[in-house]
């Protein structure tokens, strides 16, 4: 089973989901705007991707530019910021059994599928 953290209004997220559908049938779609990300899910993404919370921030987002750019936060503070502001999370994120990736471009899904 592969999970995709998806926002249906985002073109890149839709592309990632379509690419994933063309490669596997066991997909869990998590629309994290309507069903917020849990701290455990965020921790799993970080562990399996090897990334720091700041690396999961959409830096082109207005909220980031207006309130967060140039400021320094701890990893725990960035995690709280992501959980409280789901639009700041990069998308799509695809999580498999052992690996997670920010699937941009969509072909990065292959890293999770082992292809």
Secondary structure, 3 states (H helix, E strand, C coil): CEEEEECCCCHHHHHHHHHHHCCCCCEEEEECCCCCCCHHHHHHHHHHHCCCHHHHECCCCHHHHHHHCCCCCCHHHHHHHHHHCHHHECCCEEECCCCEEECCCHHHHHHHHCC
